[in-house]
Amino acid sequence: MANSNLTNLTISELAPMIQARELSPVELTEAALEQVDRLQPVLNSFITVLQDQAREQAKEQEAALMRGEYRGPLHGIPVGIKDNIDTGGIRTTVGSRVLSGQVPAEDALTVAKIKEAGAVILGKENLEEFAAGSTSNNLHYGAVHNPWNPDHIPGGSSGGGGANVAACVTFASLGTDLGGSVRGPANFCGIVGMKQTFGRVSQRGLQVTSFNGDHIGPMTRSVADNALVLQAIAGYDPLDPSTVPVPVPDFSELLGQGVSGLKMGIPSNYYFDFLHPDTEAAVRRAISALEELGAEAVEVSLPMMEYAGALRIPGMADSVVTHESFLRDSRDDYGPTVLYRTLAGQFVLGRDYSKAMKVQRLVKEEYARVLQDVDFLVTPSSPVPAWRIDSETVSIDGDDYPVRGPGAGMTSRCTSPSNATGLPAMSIPCGFSQDGLPIGLQLIGRPFEEPLLYRVAHAYEDVSPSRGRRPAVVDGS
């Protein structure tokens, strides 16, 4: 099989071939490294490429296979790791000059788990500096480009992972999501991104920039693949007090069961208030498709979302604490956007922080009430399709909003609430703008009900207008 054909396949398609020894992990890794060589100049999706290590890992996985030690569906599968997740002995820059020489002593638990499952790591992926933004226009390591149109952003902050998965460079990537940084790139790059329930996956080894709502989550080209990756990284970590000791289900167990009999909540306020017309049209079509598949649409109201802006206040204060030593010793190494965004947090008063936490509690209670009456919520993943890399603003409902710095939170207004609530939320492709850029549908569920979200997403995936489409760069055009 030609290398380009191999890299176009999904994990679910490749795993049986590897298990049956019809496909070598070494052959698959070489095919992926060829894609890296060809597309890194176009996408700038990696900060550090690990050719030699990837080849060694692939040989180890092939030897294990020959010994009869099949490690599961990720055995021999090339993946990428966002460069704010620790990798032992490999530099982890967090996308900043401040940490350009940082080499962690050990792997993050998620990295250790995905390696134990047999995955092969191709490299550390480019991101927004300190994972603080929705563009992945990195001033130190260069902008990441969207595979569907390299003049446009891939979303942030996990933009390198989103671009790699969409361009068939990696078969999965581990990103991080503090305000939508997995679901944003999934939306803008036309892939599947999951922010599971807070506490489902260990944060140990994540270079945390806020102590309230950060997640490590999987990005893949299919819903089934996403469930497989979450299966590998989920679980209680006794050394991470943010994880919850709940059983890890089979995340794939409900795939194929359809949506008949399920109730989907359509928020009447907030999520649909400011939308690009192409986004609204695609999302409304997706809702109609889910209805045709048997789901019942129920209008729901979330009045507390009027105060959603307050949910950003704790993160601002957290950021000052996280960056305190770096600001003291390496202030000149910061890019201006992250520097000024971080410094603003020192003006958050304790009273304001406490009020923001009260709002967060009230918002959580409201979602809990609403999700007693419906099985899941459906919203847009982003108000707009991907904008140009050189844009300073984005137009939403006739008004211009900045894409970096103060006011840029408008671009992640649909994703960031789920970081404050901790509820599982995922983005799946649901069509394209008139300019041919992907649009995502967001599904939000009850705590620890990721299998239900995968069930819904898998059913919709079969009828999505995005199904089977790949960016032109995949095939070299």
DRENDO-1510 file (C-alpha; in Angstrom, 1 decimal, always signed):
<recs>
REC; n; res; u; v; w
REC; 1; MET; +0.0; +0.0; +0.0 .
REC; 2; ALA; +1.3; +3.5; -0.9 .
REC; 3; ASN; +2.5; +5.6; +2.0 .
REC; 4; SER; -0.1; +8.3; +1.3 .
REC; 5; ASN; -2.9; +5.7; +1.4 .
REC; 6; LEU; -1.6; +4.5; +4.8 .
REC; 7; THR; -1.6; +7.9; +6.4 .
REC; 8; ASN; -5.1; +8.6; +5.1 .
REC; 9; LEU; -6.5; +5.7; +7.2 .
REC; 10; THR; -7.9; +5.9; +10.7 .
REC; 11; ILE; -6.6; +4.1; +13.8 .
REC; 12; SER; -9.7; +1.9; +13.7 .
REC; 13; GLU; -8.8; +0.8; +10.2 .
REC; 14; LEU; -5.1; +0.3; +10.9 .
REC; 15; ALA; -5.3; -1.5; +14.2 .
REC; 16; PRO; -6.6; -4.8; +12.9 .
REC; 17; MET; -3.9; -4.7; +10.1 .
REC; 18; ILE; -1.2; -4.3; +12.7 .
REC; 19; GLN; -2.6; -6.9; +15.1 .
REC; 20; ALA; -2.7; -9.4; +12.2 .
REC; 21; ARG; +0.9; -8.5; +11.3 .
REC; 22; GLU; -0.3; -7.4; +7.8 .
REC; 23; LEU; +1.2; -3.9; +8.5 .
REC; 24; SER; +4.5; -3.2; +10.3 .
REC; 25; PRO; +4.7; -0.3; +12.8 .
REC; 26; VAL; +8.0; +0.6; +11.2 .
REC; 27; GLU; +6.4; +0.9; +7.8 .
REC; 28; LEU; +3.6; +3.0; +9.2 .
REC; 29; THR; +6.0; +5.3; +11.1 .
REC; 30; GLU; +8.1; +5.8; +8.0 .
REC; 31; ALA; +5.0; +6.8; +6.0 .
REC; 32; ALA; +4.1; +9.3; +8.8 .
REC; 33; LEU; +7.6; +10.7; +8.9 .
REC; 34; GLU; +7.4; +11.3; +5.1 .
REC; 35; GLN; +4.3; +13.3; +5.7 .
REC; 36; VAL; +6.2; +15.3; +8.4 .
REC; 37; ASP; +9.0; +16.0; +6.0 .
REC; 38; ARG; +6.6; +17.1; +3.3 .
REC; 39; LEU; +4.2; +19.2; +5.3 .
REC; 40; GLN; +6.2; +20.7; +8.1 .
REC; 41; PRO; +7.4; +23.5; +5.8 .
REC; 42; VAL; +3.7; +24.1; +4.9 .
REC; 43; LEU; +2.1; +23.8; +8.3 .
REC; 44; ASN; +4.9; +24.5; +10.8 .
REC; 45; SER; +3.0; +22.2; +13.1 .
REC; 46; PHE; +5.9; +20.9; +15.2 .
REC; 47; ILE; +8.4; +22.6; +17.4 .
REC; 48; THR; +10.5; +19.4; +17.8 .
REC; 49; VAL; +10.4; +16.5; +15.4 .
REC; 50; LEU; +11.7; +13.2; +16.9 .
REC; 51; GLN; +12.6; +11.2; +13.8 .
REC; 52; ASP; +15.3; +9.0; +15.4 .
REC; 53; GLN; +13.2; +8.3; +18.6 .
REC; 54; ALA; +10.1; +7.6; +16.5 .
REC; 55; ARG; +12.0; +5.0; +14.4 .
REC; 56; GLU; +13.4; +3.4; +17.6 .
REC; 57; GLN; +10.0; +3.2; +19.2 .
REC; 58; ALA; +8.5; +1.7; +16.0 .
REC; 59; LYS; +11.2; -1.0; +16.0 .
REC; 60; GLU; +10.4; -1.7; +19.6 .
REC; 61; GLN; +6.7; -2.0; +18.9 .
REC; 62; GLU; +7.4; -4.3; +15.9 .
REC; 63; ALA; +9.6; -6.5; +18.1 .
REC; 64; ALA; +6.8; -6.7; +20.7 .
REC; 65; LEU; +4.3; -7.7; +18.1 .
REC; 66; MET; +6.6; -10.4; +16.8 .
REC; 67; ARG; +6.8; -11.7; +20.4 .
REC; 68; GLY; +3.0; -11.9; +20.5 .
REC; 69; GLU; +2.7; -8.8; +22.8 .
REC; 70; TYR; +0.0; -6.9; +21.1 .
REC; 71; ARG; -0.7; -3.8; +23.3 .
REC; 72; GLY; -4.1; -2.8; +21.9 .
REC; 73; PRO; -5.4; -0.5; +19.1 .
REC; 74; LEU; -2.7; +2.2; +19.6 .
REC; 75; HIS; +0.1; -0.4; +19.0 .
REC; 76; GLY; +2.5; +1.1; +16.4 .
REC; 77; ILE; +0.3; +4.2; +15.8 .
REC; 78; PRO; +2.2; +7.5; +15.2 .
REC; 79; VAL; +0.9; +10.4; +17.4 .
REC; 80; GLY; +1.9; +13.9; +18.3 .
REC; 81; ILE; +2.1; +15.5; +21.8 .
REC; 82; LYS; +1.5; +19.2; +22.4 .
REC; 83; ASP; +4.6; +21.0; +23.6 .
REC; 84; ASN; +3.2; +21.9; +27.0 .
REC; 85; ILE; +2.9; +18.2; +28.1 .
REC; 86; ASP; +6.1; +16.8; +29.7 .
REC; 87; THR; +8.2; +14.3; +27.8 .
REC; 88; GLY; +11.1; +12.8; +29.7 .
REC; 89; GLY; +14.5; +13.8; +28.2 .
REC; 90; ILE; +12.9; +15.8; +25.4 .
REC; 91; ARG; +12.5; +19.6; +25.6 .
REC; 92; THR; +9.1; +21.0; +26.4 .
REC; 93; THR; +9.0; +24.6; +25.5 .
REC; 94; VAL; +5.4; +25.5; +26.2 .
REC; 95; GLY; +5.7; +27.5; +23.0 .
REC; 96; SER; +7.8; +30.2; +24.7 .
REC; 97; ARG; +11.4; +31.4; +24.6 .
REC; 98; VAL; +11.1; +31.5; +28.4 .
REC; 99; LEU; +11.3; +27.7; +28.5 .
REC; 100; SER; +13.1; +27.0; +25.3 .
REC; 101; GLY; +15.7; +24.9; +27.1 .
REC; 102; GLN; +13.4; +23.1; +29.5 .
REC; 103; VAL; +13.9; +19.3; +29.5 .
REC; 104; PRO; +11.6; +17.4; +31.9 .
REC; 105; ALA; +13.0; +14.5; +33.9 .
REC; 106; GLU; +10.0; +12.2; +33.2 .
REC; 107; ASP; +6.9; +11.8; +31.0 .
REC; 108; ALA; +3.5; +13.2; +31.9 .
REC; 109; LEU; +1.3; +10.4; +33.0 .
REC; 110; THR; -0.8; +10.7; +29.8 .
REC; 111; VAL; +2.4; +10.4; +27.7 .
REC; 112; ALA; +3.5; +7.3; +29.7 .
REC; 113; LYS; +0.1; +5.8; +29.3 .
REC; 114; ILE; +0.0; +6.4; +25.5 .
REC; 115; LYS; +3.5; +4.9; +25.1 .
REC; 116; GLU; +2.5; +1.9; +27.2 .
REC; 117; ALA; -0.4; +1.4; +24.8 .
REC; 118; GLY; +2.1; +1.1; +22.0 .
REC; 119; ALA; +1.9; +4.5; +20.4 .
REC; 120; VAL; +4.9; +6.0; +18.5 .
REC; 121; ILE; +5.6; +9.7; +19.2 .
REC; 122; LEU; +6.5; +11.7; +16.1 .
REC; 123; GLY; +7.2; +15.0; +17.9 .
REC; 124; LYS; +6.2; +17.9; +20.1 .
REC; 125; GLU; +3.6; +20.1; +18.5 .
REC; 126; ASN; +3.5; +23.8; +18.0 .
REC; 127; LEU; +1.0; +25.9; +20.0 .
REC; 128; GLU; +0.2; +29.4; +21.1 .
REC; 129; GLU; +2.8; +30.8; +23.6 .
REC; 130; PHE; +2.0; +29.4; +27.0 .
REC; 131; ALA; -1.2; +27.9; +25.5 .
REC; 132; ALA; -2.7; +31.3; +25.9 .
REC; 133; GLY; -4.8; +32.1; +22.9 .
REC; 134; SER; -7.0; +30.8; +20.0 .
REC; 135; THR; -4.8; +31.4; +17.0 .
REC; 136; SER; -1.5; +29.4; +17.3 .
REC; 137; ASN; +0.3; +32.4; +15.8 .
REC; 138; ASN; +3.5; +31.7; +17.8 .
REC; 139; LEU; +5.9; +34.7; +17.8 .
REC; 140; HIS; +8.9; +32.6; +18.8 .
REC; 141; TYR; +8.4; +29.4; +16.7 .
REC; 142; GLY; +6.3; +30.7; +13.9 .
REC; 143; ALA; +2.6; +30.5; +13.1 .
REC; 144; VAL; +0.8; +27.2; +12.6 .
REC; 145; HIS; -1.1; +27.0; +9.3 .
REC; 146; ASN; -4.5; +25.5; +8.7 .
REC; 147; PRO; -4.3; +22.5; +6.3 .
REC; 148; TRP; -7.6; +23.5; +4.6 .
REC; 149; ASN; -6.2; +26.9; +3.7 .
REC; 150; PRO; -2.6; +27.8; +4.9 .
REC; 151; ASP; -3.5; +31.5; +5.0 .
REC; 152; HIS; -5.8; +30.8; +7.9 .
REC; 153; ILE; -5.3; +29.9; +11.5 .
REC; 154; PRO; -5.8; +26.3; +12.7 .
REC; 155; GLY; -7.2; +27.4; +16.0 .
REC; 156; GLY; -5.5; +27.4; +19.4 .
REC; 157; SER; -3.9; +26.8; +21.5 .
REC; 158; SER; -3.4; +23.2; +20.3 .
REC; 159; GLY; -3.0; +24.3; +16.7 .
REC; 160; GLY; -0.1; +22.0; +15.8 .
REC; 161; GLY; -2.1; +19.0; +16.9 .
REC; 162; GLY; -5.2; +20.0; +15.0 .
REC; 163; ALA; -3.2; +20.7; +11.8 .
REC; 164; ASN; -1.3; +17.4; +12.0 .
REC; 165; VAL; -4.4; +15.3; +12.6 .
REC; 166; ALA; -6.4; +17.0; +9.8 .
REC; 167; ALA; -3.4; +16.8; +7.4 .
REC; 168; CYS; -2.9; +13.1; +8.0 .
REC; 169; VAL; +0.5; +13.6; +9.6 .
REC; 170; THR; -0.4; +12.1; +13.0 .
REC; 171; PHE; -3.3; +9.7; +13.6 .
REC; 172; ALA; -4.0; +11.3; +16.9 .
REC; 173; SER; -2.6; +14.1; +19.0 .
REC; 174; LEU; -2.8; +15.0; +22.7 .
REC; 175; GLY; -3.8; +18.6; +23.2 .
REC; 176; THR; -4.8; +20.6; +26.2 .
REC; 177; ASP; -8.0; +22.5; +26.8 .
REC; 178; LEU; -8.3; +25.3; +29.3 .
REC; 179; GLY; -10.9; +27.4; +27.4 .
REC; 180; GLY; -11.4; +25.3; +24.2 .
REC; 181; SER; -7.8; +24.6; +23.1 .
REC; 182; VAL; -8.7; +21.1; +22.0 .
REC; 183; ARG; -12.2; +21.8; +20.7 .
REC; 184; GLY; -11.1; +25.1; +18.9 .
REC; 185; PRO; -8.5; +23.4; +16.6 .
REC; 186; ALA; -11.0; +20.5; +16.1 .
REC; 187; ASN; -13.6; +23.0; +14.9 .
REC; 188; PHE; -11.2; +25.0; +12.7 .
REC; 189; CYS; -9.4; +22.0; +11.2 .
REC; 190; GLY; -12.4; +19.7; +10.8 .
REC; 191; ILE; -11.5; +16.9; +13.2 .
REC; 192; VAL; -12.8; +15.4; +16.4 .
REC; 193; GLY; -11.7; +16.9; +19.7 .
REC; 194; MET; -12.8; +15.8; +23.2 .
REC; 195; LYS; -12.6; +17.7; +26.5 .
REC; 196; GLN; -13.6; +14.9; +28.8 .
REC; 197; THR; -15.0; +15.5; +32.3 .
REC; 198; PHE; -12.6; +17.3; +34.6 .
REC; 199; GLY; -11.0; +14.7; +36.8 .
REC; 200; ARG; -11.3; +11.9; +34.2 .
REC; 201; VAL; -7.7; +12.3; +33.0 .
REC; 202; SER; -4.6; +13.1; +35.0 .
REC; 203; GLN; -3.0; +16.5; +34.6 .
REC; 204; ARG; +0.3; +15.4; +36.1 .
REC; 205; GLY; +3.1; +16.5; +33.8 .
REC; 206; LEU; +0.9; +19.2; +32.2 .
REC; 207; GLN; +2.6; +22.6; +32.3 .
REC; 208; VAL; -0.5; +24.2; +33.9 .
REC; 209; THR; -1.2; +27.9; +33.4 .
REC; 210; SER; -4.4; +27.9; +35.5 .
REC; 211; PHE; -5.5; +25.7; +38.4 .
REC; 212; ASN; -9.1; +25.8; +37.4 .
REC; 213; GLY; -10.3; +23.7; +34.5 .
REC; 214; ASP; -7.3; +22.5; +32.4 .
REC; 215; HIS; -7.6; +19.2; +30.6 .
REC; 216; ILE; -5.4; +16.9; +28.4 .
REC; 217; GLY; -7.6; +15.6; +25.6 .
REC; 218; PRO; -7.5; +13.6; +22.4 .
REC; 219; MET; -7.7; +15.0; +18.8 .
REC; 220; THR; -8.4; +12.4; +16.1 .
REC; 221; ARG; -9.9; +12.1; +12.6 .
REC; 222; SER; -12.9; +9.9; +13.7 .
REC; 223; VAL; -15.2; +9.5; +16.7 .
REC; 224; ALA; -14.2; +5.9; +17.1 .
REC; 225; ASP; -10.5; +6.8; +17.1 .
REC; 226; ASN; -11.2; +9.4; +19.8 .
REC; 227; ALA; -12.8; +6.9; +22.1 .
REC; 228; LEU; -9.8; +4.6; +21.7 .
REC; 229; VAL; -7.3; +7.3; +22.6 .
REC; 230; LEU; -9.3; +8.5; +25.7 .
REC; 231; GLN; -9.4; +4.8; +26.7 .
REC; 232; ALA; -5.7; +4.8; +26.8 .
REC; 233; ILE; -5.2; +8.0; +28.9 .
REC; 234; ALA; -8.2; +8.0; +31.3 .
REC; 235; GLY; -8.1; +6.8; +34.9 .
REC; 236; TYR; -7.6; +7.9; +38.5 .
REC; 237; ASP; -4.1; +9.1; +39.4 .
REC; 238; PRO; -3.3; +8.9; +43.1 .
REC; 239; LEU; -0.6; +11.5; +42.7 .
REC; 240; ASP; -3.0; +14.0; +41.0 .
REC; 241; PRO; -5.6; +15.3; +43.4 .
REC; 242; SER; -7.6; +16.7; +40.5 .
REC; 243; THR; -8.5; +13.2; +39.3 .
REC; 244; VAL; -11.6; +11.4; +40.5 .
REC; 245; PRO; -11.6; +7.7; +41.5 .
REC; 246; VAL; -14.5; +6.6; +39.3 .
REC; 247; PRO; -14.4; +3.5; +37.1 .
REC; 248; VAL; -13.2; +4.0; +33.5 .
REC; 249; PRO; -16.0; +2.6; +31.2 .
REC; 250; ASP; -15.5; +1.2; +27.7 .
REC; 251; PHE; -15.8; +4.5; +25.8 .
REC; 252; SER; -16.7; +2.6; +22.6 .
REC; 253; GLU; -19.4; +0.5; +24.1 .
REC; 254; LEU; -22.3; +2.7; +22.8 .
REC; 255; LEU; -21.0; +3.3; +19.3 .
REC; 256; GLY; -23.5; +2.2; +16.7 .
REC; 257; GLN; -26.6; +2.4; +19.0 .
REC; 258; GLY; -27.9; +5.6; +17.3 .
REC; 259; VAL; -29.7; +8.5; +18.9 .
REC; 260; SER; -33.3; +7.3; +18.8 .
REC; 261; GLY; -35.1; +8.2; +22.0 .
REC; 262; LEU; -32.5; +10.7; +23.2 .
REC; 263; LYS; -33.3; +14.3; +24.1 .
REC; 264; MET; -31.0; +17.0; +22.9 .
REC; 265; GLY; -31.1; +20.5; +24.5 .
REC; 266; ILE; -30.8; +23.5; +22.2 .
REC; 267; PRO; -29.9; +26.6; +24.3 .
REC; 268; SER; -32.2; +29.5; +23.6 .
REC; 269; ASN; -29.6; +32.1; +24.8 .
REC; 270; TYR; -25.9; +32.7; +24.8 .
REC; 271; TYR; -24.5; +30.0; +22.4 .
REC; 272; PHE; -26.5; +31.2; +19.3 .
REC; 273; ASP; -26.4; +34.9; +20.1 .
REC; 274; PHE; -23.3; +35.9; +18.0 .
REC; 275; LEU; -22.7; +33.6; +15.0 .
REC; 276; HIS; -21.3; +33.9; +11.5 .
REC; 277; PRO; -24.1; +33.0; +9.2 .
REC; 278; ASP; -22.2; +30.0; +7.7 .
REC; 279; THR; -21.7; +28.6; +11.2 .
REC; 280; GLU; -25.3; +29.0; +12.2 .
REC; 281; ALA; -26.5; +27.4; +9.0 .
REC; 282; ALA; -24.2; +24.4; +9.4 .
REC; 283; VAL; -25.1; +23.9; +13.0 .
REC; 284; ARG; -28.9; +24.2; +12.4 .
REC; 285; ARG; -28.6; +21.6; +9.6 .
REC; 286; ALA; -26.7; +19.3; +12.0 .
REC; 287; ILE; -29.5; +19.7; +14.5 .
REC; 288; SER; -32.1; +18.8; +11.9 .
REC; 289; ALA; -30.0; +15.7; +10.9 .
REC; 290; LEU; -29.9; +14.5; +14.5 .
REC; 291; GLU; -33.7; +14.9; +14.6 .
REC; 292; GLU; -34.0; +12.9; +11.5 .
REC; 293; LEU; -31.9; +10.2; +13.2 .
REC; 294; GLY; -34.4; +10.1; +16.0 .
REC; 295; ALA; -33.2; +12.6; +18.6 .
REC; 296; GLU; -35.8; +14.9; +20.1 .
REC; 297; ALA; -34.9; +18.6; +20.2 .
REC; 298; VAL; -35.9; +20.5; +23.3 .
REC; 299; GLU; -35.3; +24.2; +23.8 .
REC; 300; VAL; -33.5; +25.0; +27.1 .
REC; 301; SER; -32.6; +28.3; +28.8 .
REC; 302; LEU; -29.4; +29.1; +30.6 .
REC; 303; PRO; -30.1; +32.5; +32.1 .
REC; 304; MET; -26.9; +32.5; +34.3 .
REC; 305; MET; -24.8; +32.6; +31.1 .
REC; 306; GLU; -25.5; +36.4; +31.1 .
REC; 307; TYR; -22.6; +36.5; +33.6 .
REC; 308; ALA; -20.3; +34.1; +31.7 .
REC; 309; GLY; -17.6; +36.8; +31.3 .
REC; 310; ALA; -16.9; +36.5; +35.1 .
REC; 311; LEU; -15.8; +32.9; +34.6 .
REC; 312; ARG; -12.5; +34.2; +33.1 .
REC; 313; ILE; -11.5; +36.1; +36.3 .
REC; 314; PRO; -10.0; +33.2; +38.2 .
REC; 315; GLY; -7.8; +32.2; +35.3 .
REC; 316; MET; -6.4; +35.7; +35.1 .
REC; 317; ALA; -5.3; +35.6; +38.7 .
REC; 318; ASP; -4.0; +32.0; +38.4 .
REC; 319; SER; -1.9; +33.1; +35.4 .
REC; 320; VAL; +0.0; +35.7; +37.5 .
REC; 321; VAL; +0.8; +33.0; +40.1 .
REC; 322; THR; +1.9; +30.5; +37.5 .
REC; 323; HIS; +4.2; +33.1; +35.7 .
REC; 324; GLU; +5.5; +34.8; +38.8 .
REC; 325; SER; +9.0; +33.4; +38.7 .
REC; 326; PHE; +9.3; +33.6; +34.9 .
REC; 327; LEU; +8.2; +37.3; +35.0 .
REC; 328; ARG; +10.9; +38.0; +37.5 .
REC; 329; ASP; +13.7; +36.2; +35.7 .
REC; 330; SER; +12.8; +36.2; +32.0 .
REC; 331; ARG; +10.4; +39.0; +31.4 .
REC; 332; ASP; +12.1; +40.1; +28.1 .
REC; 333; ASP; +11.6; +36.6; +26.6 .
REC; 334; TYR; +7.8; +36.9; +26.6 .
REC; 335; GLY; +5.8; +37.8; +23.6 .
REC; 336; PRO; +3.8; +41.0; +24.2 .
REC; 337; THR; +0.4; +39.5; +24.0 .
REC; 338; VAL; +1.0; +36.9; +26.7 .
REC; 339; LEU; +3.0; +39.3; +28.8 .
REC; 340; TYR; +0.3; +42.0; +29.0 .
REC; 341; ARG; -2.5; +39.4; +29.3 .
REC; 342; THR; -0.6; +37.9; +32.3 .
REC; 343; LEU; +0.2; +41.2; +34.0 .
REC; 344; ALA; -3.5; +42.2; +34.0 .
REC; 345; GLY; -4.2; +39.4; +36.5 .
REC; 346; GLN; -2.3; +41.2; +39.3 .
REC; 347; PHE; -5.2; +43.7; +39.4 .
REC; 348; VAL; -7.8; +41.0; +40.3 .
REC; 349; LEU; -9.0; +41.6; +43.9 .
REC; 350; GLY; -9.8; +38.8; +46.3 .
REC; 351; ARG; -13.4; +39.9; +46.4 .
REC; 352; ASP; -13.7; +39.8; +42.6 .
REC; 353; TYR; -12.1; +36.3; +42.6 .
REC; 354; SER; -14.6; +35.1; +45.2 .
REC; 355; LYS; -17.5; +36.6; +43.2 .
REC; 356; ALA; -16.3; +34.8; +40.0 .
REC; 357; MET; -16.2; +31.5; +41.9 .
REC; 358; LYS; -19.7; +32.2; +43.1 .
REC; 359; VAL; -20.8; +32.7; +39.5 .
REC; 360; GLN; -19.0; +29.5; +38.5 .
REC; 361; ARG; -21.0; +27.6; +41.2 .
REC; 362; LEU; -24.3; +29.1; +40.0 .
REC; 363; VAL; -23.5; +28.3; +36.4 .
REC; 364; LYS; -22.6; +24.7; +37.3 .
REC; 365; GLU; -25.9; +24.3; +39.2 .
REC; 366; GLU; -27.9; +25.6; +36.2 .
REC; 367; TYR; -26.3; +23.2; +33.8 .
REC; 368; ALA; -26.9; +20.4; +36.3 .
REC; 369; ARG; -30.6; +21.3; +36.4 .
REC; 370; VAL; -30.9; +21.6; +32.6 .
REC; 371; LEU; -29.2; +18.2; +32.1 .
REC; 372; GLN; -31.8; +16.5; +34.2 .
REC; 373; ASP; -34.3; +17.1; +31.5 .
REC; 374; VAL; -32.2; +16.4; +28.4 .
REC; 375; ASP; -29.5; +13.9; +27.7 .
REC; 376; PHE; -27.0; +16.3; +26.1 .
REC; 377; LEU; -26.7; +19.9; +24.8 .
REC; 378; VAL; -26.0; +20.9; +21.2 .
REC; 379; THR; -24.2; +24.2; +20.3 .
REC; 380; PRO; -21.7; +25.6; +17.8 .
REC; 381; SER; -18.1; +24.9; +18.7 .
REC; 382; SER; -17.1; +28.5; +17.6 .
REC; 383; PRO; -18.9; +31.6; +16.5 .
REC; 384; VAL; -16.9; +31.8; +13.3 .
REC; 385; PRO; -14.9; +29.7; +10.9 .
REC; 386; ALA; -11.1; +30.1; +10.8 .
REC; 387; TRP; -9.9; +33.6; +10.1 .
REC; 388; ARG; -6.8; +34.7; +8.2 .
REC; 389; ILE; -3.5; +34.5; +10.1 .
REC; 390; ASP; -2.8; +38.2; +9.4 .
REC; 391; SER; -6.2; +39.3; +10.7 .
REC; 392; GLU; -6.2; +41.6; +13.8 .
REC; 393; THR; -10.0; +41.2; +14.3 .
REC; 394; VAL; -12.8; +38.9; +13.4 .
REC; 395; SER; -16.4; +40.0; +12.6 .
REC; 396; ILE; -19.2; +38.4; +14.6 .
REC; 397; ASP; -22.8; +39.5; +14.0 .
REC; 398; GLY; -21.6; +42.8; +12.4 .
REC; 399; ASP; -19.1; +43.7; +15.2 .
REC; 400; ASP; -15.3; +43.4; +15.1 .
REC; 401; TYR; -13.5; +41.7; +18.0 .
REC; 402; PRO; -9.7; +41.3; +18.5 .
REC; 403; VAL; -8.3; +37.9; +17.9 .
REC; 404; ARG; -5.4; +38.4; +20.4 .
REC; 405; GLY; -5.2; +40.1; +23.8 .
REC; 406; PRO; -8.0; +41.8; +25.6 .
REC; 407; GLY; -11.4; +41.0; +24.2 .
REC; 408; ALA; -10.2; +38.0; +22.3 .
REC; 409; GLY; -12.3; +35.7; +24.5 .
REC; 410; MET; -15.2; +36.2; +22.1 .
REC; 411; THR; -13.6; +33.7; +19.8 .
REC; 412; SER; -13.8; +30.9; +22.4 .
REC; 413; ARG; -17.2; +31.9; +23.9 .
REC; 414; CYS; -18.8; +28.6; +23.0 .
REC; 415; THR; -16.1; +26.4; +24.4 .
REC; 416; SER; -14.8; +28.1; +27.6 .
REC; 417; PRO; -18.0; +27.6; +29.7 .
REC; 418; SER; -17.4; +23.8; +29.7 .
REC; 419; ASN; -14.0; +24.4; +31.3 .
REC; 420; ALA; -15.7; +26.3; +34.2 .
REC; 421; THR; -18.4; +23.6; +34.6 .
REC; 422; GLY; -16.0; +20.7; +34.1 .
REC; 423; LEU; -18.7; +18.9; +31.9 .
REC; 424; PRO; -17.6; +16.7; +29.0 .
REC; 425; ALA; -17.7; +18.5; +25.7 .
REC; 426; MET; -16.6; +17.6; +22.2 .
REC; 427; SER; -16.4; +19.2; +18.8 .
REC; 428; ILE; -17.2; +17.2; +15.7 .
REC; 429; PRO; -17.1; +18.4; +12.0 .
REC; 430; CYS; -20.5; +19.4; +10.7 .
REC; 431; GLY; -19.8; +21.1; +7.3 .
REC; 432; PHE; -17.9; +23.9; +5.7 .
REC; 433; SER; -18.2; +27.7; +5.2 .
REC; 434; GLN; -18.7; +29.1; +1.7 .
REC; 435; ASP; -14.9; +29.6; +1.7 .
REC; 436; GLY; -14.3; +25.9; +2.2 .
REC; 437; LEU; -13.3; +26.1; +5.9 .
REC; 438; PRO; -14.5; +23.6; +8.5 .
REC; 439; ILE; -17.3; +24.2; +10.9 .
REC; 440; GLY; -17.8; +22.3; +14.2 .
REC; 441; LEU; -20.7; +21.1; +16.2 .
REC; 442; GLN; -20.3; +21.0; +20.0 .
REC; 443; LEU; -21.9; +18.3; +22.2 .
REC; 444; ILE; -22.0; +18.8; +26.0 .
REC; 445; GLY; -23.0; +16.1; +28.4 .
REC; 446; ARG; -23.4; +15.1; +32.0 .
REC; 447; PRO; -20.4; +14.4; +34.2 .
REC; 448; PHE; -18.5; +11.2; +33.2 .
REC; 449; GLU; -21.0; +10.4; +30.4 .
REC; 450; GLU; -18.4; +10.5; +27.6 .
REC; 451; PRO; -19.8; +7.2; +26.2 .
REC; 452; LEU; -23.1; +8.9; +25.5 .
REC; 453; LEU; -21.4; +11.8; +23.7 .
REC; 454; TYR; -19.4; +9.4; +21.6 .
REC; 455; ARG; -22.7; +7.5; +20.8 .
REC; 456; VAL; -24.3; +10.7; +19.5 .
REC; 457; ALA; -21.2; +11.9; +17.7 .
REC; 458; HIS; -20.7; +8.5; +16.0 .
REC; 459; ALA; -24.3; +8.5; +14.8 .
REC; 460; TYR; -24.1; +12.0; +13.4 .
REC; 461; GLU; -20.7; +11.4; +11.8 .
REC; 462; ASP; -22.2; +8.9; +9.4 .
REC; 463; VAL; -24.5; +11.7; +7.9 .
REC; 464; SER; -22.2; +14.7; +8.3 .
REC; 465; PRO; -21.3; +16.6; +5.1 .
REC; 466; SER; -17.7; +16.5; +6.4 .
REC; 467; ARG; -17.5; +12.7; +6.2 .
REC; 468; GLY; -14.6; +11.5; +4.1 .
REC; 469; ARG; -13.3; +14.9; +3.1 .
REC; 470; ARG; -9.6; +15.7; +3.5 .
REC; 471; PRO; -7.6; +18.9; +2.9 .
REC; 472; ALA; -5.9; +19.1; -0.5 .
REC; 473; VAL; -2.5; +19.2; +1.1 .
REC; 474; VAL; -3.0; +15.6; +2.2 .
REC; 475; ASP; -2.5; +14.3; -1.3 .
REC; 476; GLY; +0.1; +17.0; -2.3 .
REC; 477; SER; -2.3; +19.3; -4.2 .
</recs>
